[in-house]
Amino acid sequence: MPTTATVMNKPYVLTETRKLTPTITAYTFKAQDGTSIDFTPGMFAMLTYKDSNINISRAFSIANAPPSDSLEFVIALVHGAFTSKLENAKVGDTYYISAPYGQFKFESSADEKILFFAGGTGIAPFLSMLRSIRAKKINMDCRMMYSVKYPDEIAENEELNQMEIDMNLKTFITVTRPKPEDNWKGDTGHVDAAMIQKDVPDFKDRVSYICGPPAFVKAVKDDLVSLGVPEKNIKAEMWG
Ligand SMILES: Cc1cc2nc3c(=O)[nH]c(=O)nc-3n(C[C@H](O)[C@H](O)[C@H](O)COP(=O)(O)OP(=O)(O)OC[C@H]3O[C@@H](n4cnc5c(N)ncnc54)[C@H](O)[C@@H]3O)c2cc1C
């Protein structure tokens, strides 16, 4: 089957679900006709659920590396209109996908130093970017600050640890709502200017990519600007 640049409302079959955290599940869909799709890491797809009563679409960042005949999504199950359908989804179910979309594209060259900021499921596009860098064996200098509410909400923790061995990546995780029994030894609280300066002192030499809920994206972007990072070196994707 050929690799195509875009798909419009094409049937995709759910081939795998993996529970990553208590609230986040990874869903993998494969094109019914086997078409591979090419996309730039960071882009998103529109997923549509249809039955005789409803037709509902939502945007989700693609989490796997291109090109692929499968698309993986890392989704927080928030019991909303779309995610409550996914909560009951079974392998073999058909959803409809249009893709790829968006301007949050990872187009940095190998000589650029990178700094990712992920808030919660905002990790999804960075998984695609990191998996793509790993697959292409590019020796890119990457740092990532990843904010989660609880330690058990870190998605793909094992893979991220393995990436630190396989690639030039260092991830700094901050837990915003640690409980004493978590015994969490890393950063705590929201990402702020002091945390950025402490964890990634050469942040001004890096191209920054930020993804997550609007409050997270705005706060991190404001911090970077207040620390003197030019806006042209900041790329952001806001959900919601
Ligand atoms: C470009 C882009 C990329 C995105 N990528 C991702 C991604 O990779 N992963 C991801 O998880 N999300 C992603 N999103 C968000 C996603 O598109 C949806 O907005 C999200 O999944 C919620 O959709 P929903 O239909 O389930 O909730 P909606 O019905 O639209 O409800 C919106 C919000 O209301 C609350 N809510 C609604 N109903 C209930 C209820 N019954 N109980 C409790 N709370 C409720 C939830 O907090 C929910 O978030 C992305 C959004 C954009 C714009």
The ligand as an SDF file (V2000), in Angstrom:
LIG
                    3D

 53 58  0  0  0  0  0  0  0  0999 V2000
   -4.8130   20.0700   18.6840 C   0  0  0  0  0  0  0  0  0  0  0  0
   -5.3430   19.2720   19.8450 C   0  0  0  0  0  0  0  0  0  0  0  0
   -4.7040   18.0910   20.2060 C   0  0  0  0  0  0  0  0  0  0  0  0
   -5.1690   17.3360   21.2790 C   0  0  0  0  0  0  0  0  0  0  0  0
   -4.5070   16.1940   21.6310 N   0  0  0  0  0  0  0  0  0  0  0  0
   -4.9180   15.4730   22.6970 C   0  0  0  0  0  0  0  0  0  0  0  0
   -4.1940   14.2960   23.1040 C   0  0  0  0  0  0  0  0  0  0  0  0
   -3.1930   13.8960   22.4970 O   0  0  0  0  0  0  0  0  0  0  0  0
   -4.6480   13.6330   24.2030 N   0  0  0  0  0  0  0  0  0  0  0  0
   -5.7570   14.0510   24.9060 C   0  0  0  0  0  0  0  0  0  0  0  0
   -6.1140   13.4040   25.8970 O   0  0  0  0  0  0  0  0  0  0  0  0
   -6.4530   15.1530   24.5330 N   0  0  0  0  0  0  0  0  0  0  0  0
   -6.0700   15.8620   23.4440 C   0  0  0  0  0  0  0  0  0  0  0  0
   -6.8020   16.9640   23.0540 N   0  0  0  0  0  0  0  0  0  0  0  0
   -8.0860   17.2610   23.7330 C   0  0  0  0  0  0  0  0  0  0  0  0
   -9.2410   16.4760   23.0400 C   0  0  0  0  0  0  0  0  0  0  0  0
   -9.4520   16.9990   21.7230 O   0  0  0  0  0  0  0  0  0  0  0  0
  -10.5930   16.5860   23.7650 C   0  0  0  0  0  0  0  0  0  0  0  0
  -10.8910   17.9340   24.0100 O   0  0  0  0  0  0  0  0  0  0  0  0
  -10.6310   15.8110   25.0890 C   0  0  0  0  0  0  0  0  0  0  0  0
  -10.3300   14.4380   24.8470 O   0  0  0  0  0  0  0  0  0  0  0  0
  -12.0150   15.8970   25.7590 C   0  0  0  0  0  0  0  0  0  0  0  0
  -12.9970   15.5010   24.8370 O   0  0  0  0  0  0  0  0  0  0  0  0
  -14.3930   14.9160   25.3480 P   0  0  0  0  0  0  0  0  0  0  0  0
  -15.3160   14.9150   24.1800 O   0  0  0  0  0  0  0  0  0  0  0  0
  -14.1820   13.6200   26.0430 O   0  0  0  0  0  0  0  0  0  0  0  0
  -14.8270   15.9960   26.4020 O   0  0  0  0  0  0  0  0  0  0  0  0
  -15.9840   17.1110   26.1960 P   0  0  0  0  0  0  0  0  0  0  0  0
  -17.3130   16.4670   26.1950 O   0  0  0  0  0  0  0  0  0  0  0  0
  -15.6350   17.9830   25.0480 O   0  0  0  0  0  0  0  0  0  0  0  0
  -15.8140   17.8860   27.5570 O   0  0  0  0  0  0  0  0  0  0  0  0
  -14.7760   18.8660   27.7410 C   0  0  0  0  0  0  0  0  0  0  0  0
  -14.2840   18.7850   29.1810 C   0  0  0  0  0  0  0  0  0  0  0  0
  -15.3520   18.8280   30.0790 O   0  0  0  0  0  0  0  0  0  0  0  0
  -15.1410   17.8900   31.1170 C   0  0  0  0  0  0  0  0  0  0  0  0
  -16.1950   16.9040   31.1200 N   0  0  0  0  0  0  0  0  0  0  0  0
  -17.1300   16.7290   30.1750 C   0  0  0  0  0  0  0  0  0  0  0  0
  -17.9700   15.7720   30.5120 N   0  0  0  0  0  0  0  0  0  0  0  0
  -17.5590   15.3000   31.7150 C   0  0  0  0  0  0  0  0  0  0  0  0
  -18.0220   14.3150   32.5980 C   0  0  0  0  0  0  0  0  0  0  0  0
  -19.1060   13.5870   32.3040 N   0  0  0  0  0  0  0  0  0  0  0  0
  -17.3330   14.0890   33.7520 N   0  0  0  0  0  0  0  0  0  0  0  0
  -16.2370   14.8090   34.0390 C   0  0  0  0  0  0  0  0  0  0  0  0
  -15.7540   15.7760   33.2590 N   0  0  0  0  0  0  0  0  0  0  0  0
  -16.4140   16.0270   32.1180 C   0  0  0  0  0  0  0  0  0  0  0  0
  -13.8610   17.2060   30.8900 C   0  0  0  0  0  0  0  0  0  0  0  0
  -12.8890   17.7890   31.7410 O   0  0  0  0  0  0  0  0  0  0  0  0
  -13.5400   17.4970   29.4720 C   0  0  0  0  0  0  0  0  0  0  0  0
  -12.1430   17.7050   29.2940 O   0  0  0  0  0  0  0  0  0  0  0  0
   -6.3260   17.7580   21.9930 C   0  0  0  0  0  0  0  0  0  0  0  0
   -6.9770   18.9410   21.6160 C   0  0  0  0  0  0  0  0  0  0  0  0
   -6.4960   19.6880   20.5670 C   0  0  0  0  0  0  0  0  0  0  0  0
   -7.2230   20.9640   20.1960 C   0  0  0  0  0  0  0  0  0  0  0  0
  1  2  1  0
  2  3  1  0
  2 52  2  0
  3  4  2  0
  4  5  1  0
  4 50  1  0
  5  6  2  0
  6  7  1  0
  6 13  1  0
  7  8  2  0
  7  9  1  0
  9 10  1  0
 10 11  2  0
 10 12  1  0
 12 13  2  0
 13 14  1  0
 14 15  1  0
 14 50  1  0
 15 16  1  0
 16 17  1  0
 16 18  1  0
 18 19  1  0
 18 20  1  0
 20 21  1  0
 20 22  1  0
 22 23  1  0
 23 24  1  0
 24 25  2  0
 24 26  1  0
 24 27  1  0
 27 28  1  0
 28 29  2  0
 28 30  1  0
 28 31  1  0
 31 32  1  0
 32 33  1  0
 33 34  1  0
 33 48  1  0
 34 35  1  0
 35 36  1  0
 35 46  1  0
 36 37  1  0
 36 45  1  0
 37 38  2  0
 38 39  1  0
 39 40  1  0
 39 45  2  0
 40 41  1  0
 40 42  2  0
 42 43  1  0
 43 44  2  0
 44 45  1  0
 46 47  1  0
 46 48  1  0
 48 49  1  0
 50 51  2  0
 51 52  1  0
 52 53  1  0
M  END
$$$$
